[in-house]
Amino acid sequence: MTSNGRFCGSIDITAQRERGFAELERTEFDALIIGGGIVGTGIARDLALRGLRVALVEQRDLASGTSSRPTRLIHGGLRYLEMFDFGLVRTDMREREVLLRLAPHLVQPLRFLMPMYGRGVLYRAKLQAGMQLYDALSFDKSLPTRQWLNRRQVLRAEPGLNPVDLQGAWQFYDGQVSLVERLVIENALDASLEGAVIATHASATAFVRDELGVVRGALVRDGMSGREVRVQARLTINATGPWLDMTTAGLRRGRKPLLRLTKGVHLVVPSATRHAHVLFARNDGRLFFVIPWLGYSLVGTTDTDFHGDPAEAAATQEDVDYLVEEARRAFPNGQFDRIHYTYAGVRALVRVESTSTGKVSRKHALHDHSRREGIEGIVSVVGGKVTGYRAIAEEVGELVARKLGQTDDRGSITQQRPLPGGHLDDVDAYVEQELWPRASQLGLDHGQAQHLGRVYGSLAPRVLQLAEQDPGLTERVCPEQPGILAELARCVRDEWAVSLGDVLLRRTPIGLHACQALNCLDRIAERMAHLVGWDSAEQARQMDAYRREIEPMRRYSAATTPV
Ligand SMILES: Cc1cc2nc3c(=O)[nH]c(=O)nc-3n(C[C@H](O)[C@H](O)[C@H](O)COP(=O)(O)OP(=O)(O)OC[C@H]3O[C@@H](n4cnc5c(N)ncnc54)[C@H](O)[C@@H]3O)c2cc1C
């Protein structure tokens, strides 16, 4: 830090963005991707790695949509077996292995228990068959196979579990992506390393069409300056998740919506269990989870029809009551009503009329508007899970290469290529051998080295490098958390973050902790102001915007949750 309190090499966000928009305007892209969730960024990565010129525009921040609101599991999904979606489960099991390998810092094995209570023989036989099938569909997995635990073993493993009528539990393993937001960021990073232009707070407001009606790109408005640019592309990929019908409203006038939207709510509460649990709600028999997450318990989810703007989705009292009641039934001593915060996401499901929400398939579909509506130049991705995003992106990549007549298409290499932070085999070993010696030189403690390894993987040395160049950046962002200012510098400089919400909620895990950074927001805003040159009015505006952003998450926060 310099004597006037500014950091060395203060970052000029406006200039960075202007360069990006100028490039958007002057280039003719092979593909323009609309939407910066896991699907859009995954597609950008796949296409850029095929050597195509790619642009991606996101109306708010990367991962600000559904992709930051899931249960954070990389799983085949036991529930989909009930729906006979074997193809989906098999693909996702394969993708689980791919992600465990390519992003070992972000995706980790998670031990689950599925407790069984005194229900009928038929019911137990059905679950046993389900578990067998789940294992069979992941025959090539690296994770341990299922195991039946008797009542005594279960209660030893999870002493807080309701013992009344407990028969035993199935133990099995799936994947957890605690910081799914970073999975999105790392896909965008890799795409940009391969030349893709990524613009955030950049909204596609209309499609550009030629005299024959072919879509040739989109008009894109910079949400920060208000400026509008025309982005030209040979092909436009609509990856706007639950916004898909809104985005294509002008193209598909009078046609039926492609999506069915359903809302899912999660509660973040004090840690209530040692392990992850799959449970069946007594109220309606639905499957829900109680999962260890960042030192808390994550409880979810609900599944109710949703209408309106997905950005407005939030928990209701009814959602909260349902989850608290069901979780408490399973873990009577859990403090489920001491809610730290909630989050709600909107599923974009392929529209099927007259089926209950839980029964609608989670399988994605590619909607080629030329085949369905006679509109050339645009393809929409309908639905899809985080787990399968890479495979979806590969499928889109193949379609794009075909449509663009890429005879020299290299094919997808995303099944082999690690994500940018995934160039390591074992995170703990990497921390001990690579990060800890370097971090300790900077006066960081071991917990901070572990934090850097788990959040950034093999990108962590880039964070340390910034701190080595400017020792002021070794300061903690929040006194109670391991994160350091160099992380904020990196995510503003290299990861498209422009606001407090971007850095606290979608680049670092600081805003995902119980107090959501409200305890030290002034301090963080001040540090960010030094980093990026905000004046005091902008600093105040940023704090207001952050408080407004997390307000829907805190409507049910217990008075005891620290603020
Ligand atoms: C409650 C819940 C739990 C889930 N749990 C899991 C799970 O455990 N595991 C799993 O694999 N999957 C899970 N899913 C599914 C998964 O979260 C989604 O399928 C996935 O995140 C969808 O990603 P996406 O990129 O399609 O959509 P999004 O993440 O919503 O991205 C779409 C983006 O498009 C942007 N956009 C919209 N309009 C425009 C425009 N005009 N211009 C520019 N940008 C625009 C939006 O801002 C948004 O960021 C869950 C979903 C929910 C709702």
The ligand as a Gaussian input file, in Angstrom:
#p B3LYP/6-31G(d) Opt

LIG

0 1
 C      -32.980000     -25.266000      -6.006000
 C      -32.070000     -25.857000      -7.035000
 C      -31.181000     -26.863000      -6.686000
 C      -30.329000     -27.396000      -7.648000
 N      -29.408000     -28.317000      -7.263000
 C      -28.556000     -28.820000      -8.169000
 C      -27.530000     -29.708000      -7.753000
 O      -27.351000     -29.995000      -6.564000
 N      -26.733000     -30.236000      -8.711000
 C      -26.888000     -29.926000     -10.037000
 O      -26.149000     -30.480000     -10.845000
 N      -27.820000     -29.036000     -10.459000
 C      -28.646000     -28.472000      -9.556000
 N      -29.576000     -27.551000      -9.939000
 C      -29.661000     -27.160000     -11.350000
 C      -28.634000     -26.098000     -11.710000
 O      -28.457000     -25.152000     -10.707000
 C      -29.034000     -25.373000     -12.975000
 O      -29.441000     -26.285000     -13.925000
 C      -27.895000     -24.564000     -13.574000
 O      -27.336000     -23.702000     -12.630000
 C      -28.403000     -23.791000     -14.766000
 O      -27.358000     -23.014000     -15.276000
 P      -27.628000     -22.030000     -16.488000
 O      -26.325000     -21.496000     -16.896000
 O      -28.460000     -22.692000     -17.504000
 O      -28.584000     -20.892000     -15.876000
 P      -28.211000     -19.622000     -15.010000
 O      -27.191000     -19.890000     -14.012000
 O      -29.500000     -19.046000     -14.513000
 O      -27.573000     -18.646000     -16.079000
 C      -28.322000     -17.923000     -17.020000
 C      -27.727000     -16.530000     -17.081000
 O      -28.272000     -15.810000     -18.168000
 C      -28.263000     -14.440000     -17.822000
 N      -29.163000     -13.704000     -18.721000
 C      -30.505000     -13.809000     -18.789000
 N      -30.979000     -12.986000     -19.749000
 C      -29.904000     -12.355000     -20.283000
 C      -29.753000     -11.373000     -21.302000
 N      -30.799000     -10.879000     -21.984000
 N      -28.508000     -10.913000     -21.605000
 C      -27.415000     -11.408000     -20.932000
 N      -27.528000     -12.335000     -19.961000
 C      -28.749000     -12.811000     -19.645000
 C      -28.722000     -14.467000     -16.373000
 O      -28.388000     -13.288000     -15.680000
 C      -28.018000     -15.706000     -15.837000
 O      -26.806000     -15.389000     -15.172000
 C      -30.409000     -26.960000      -8.987000
 C      -31.303000     -25.945000      -9.334000
 C      -32.092000     -25.377000      -8.368000
 C      -32.999000     -24.255000      -8.736000

